[in-house]
């Protein structure tokens, strides 16, 4: 082994954690950085499949990985080594044998060996965070992809030697447009710093959310290249980003209206409280008892649909929804007015009124990719693609329910019940 010094942010973090004897910080830095796996020259050129680089020690098969080209040069001195770049989550998802170990930077001061179980445990948070994105890419579904992007933190690598501004609204912002294989201008966007390092190495970057990105998208003719040169790569045309911007605009309006209604409710409650000096307050009316979800029925998620959107679902096959996702309380436990009050949907500018004789709701069971918290506690503001099999119900003023249609995702249509 030749002399080695850390050359990347990941390696510097690993060295600092090792010197502090902080194993948790060490593993966190390892999970966030790229891993370089040696491959044959033919595999590097795309002429043959990438094979797992292995060695045998004490009768155990080890997969060899390094944290940088300098680490490879130090660990395998005198050898010309081609490599592919991965992140820990990719290795955990495709790990070939539970009896194999992962050997990272063998022989270096930051060297580490992980069992298959340790590898999966360490990668589990990243795998869970990327679950919806993996599913969208596996199914080649642009709607699911945009839904996944809505909840993702996005990393923009910046144009090298560009202006110093980091404000997306600044005309001088250093957008980094690259041509794809057909020469079309494309903007690389990543779902994590680890993914960006996997493709581009150490780069200056800015972290944004989907709302900021769509609000300031620089050119409709550009396409979005998501996680290029990684297993989670996908592309979206600029027009799709404009659609997402409209979708987010609707969601932002719903959120604003709900927040304003809650503020008005609190102010009204404060002014309505009687003075305690010389006044005998009248007894308050009995509060409406909220029994919560029926524990004897399976968990179903629900979302209220403004009346004006109902034809878009039934007639046009609309498959998006934005609003407060909450747990269905069960048959006979709700009326439109009771639902509105519980969700805070009444007030000036709201599309709902307490006197509504009916309201439409979407209802569906949680799936494997559904965050657990959606069915727990307070309603959550979300924007989503309607899952296959979702039911569209009409909830009447007297508590009766009427099933109107079910969603067929394959045919993208609502089938009458």
C-alpha angles and dihedrals in degrees: 000000000000125000113289135199127178111263104175137056089249093053093047089052090048092051092048092049092047092051090049090047088234105150094177092055089044093054092044091054091047093051092050097051136073123265121212116212117194114239136178119270089247091054091047088054091049092247096120137016119279110256126203108262105230141176131183124235127168089351093302126115114234127195108219120225136163135197098225144000088260089056090052091050090051096043096042103031120192094014127115102224129188117201146182121222121233138164123233093254092058091054092047093051093051100030105152105207133019090215094059124094129216112232112198119192093345111205095016125109089253094048117140140174123211131191120224091257092049090048093052093045092051093047096042097096092051092045091051092047090052097042096101091045093050090050093049091051093044090053094040087228114156092193092056089044093056090046090054091048090052091067098036130100106232129213121209117196109215129230109267113252090007126144118295096242118115095185110113091206091058112103087220094057107136100240109182109219118184129184117244123220089285094048095253114148108252135182114219112222126176134201094220141009088249090059091049092051089047090060105028108015119220110001138158108256147172126217117223139162127240092259093057092045096050093043091056102031101154103216132007089214091063119089125217115243106201116204094339117201092020133097089255096059123142139152132223126188119238090249089063089055090054089052089050089050090056090047092050090047090059090048092048090053091052091049092048093049092048092050092048091049091051090050091050091048092053093046092049091049091051094051092044094058106106123234113260093215113097094333127109104209120223114245112266118244116264108272118243109258114236105205093186125221116339105256091209096063127070117262112268125176120225139194128187118234122211110241094242092061096055095090090053089061099041099037105028104032093242109188106185132088135185127186145071111336110206142158116274109243095214137255117327095005099103144050125185092259094047090049093048093051094048092050095041093239099140126093144078112332094014117135088221130077129195090234094057110136092209143359133197120237133186115224130186141154117254115258133210092274094047112112108243092229091066090078096040134078121335124014113269126220107234141157116212150158110257109255121236112271095024111157124224111212134184112221112203130210092252093053096260118139128212124193108223106175148337125230120243105198094189093057093029092227141115112243114211113246 
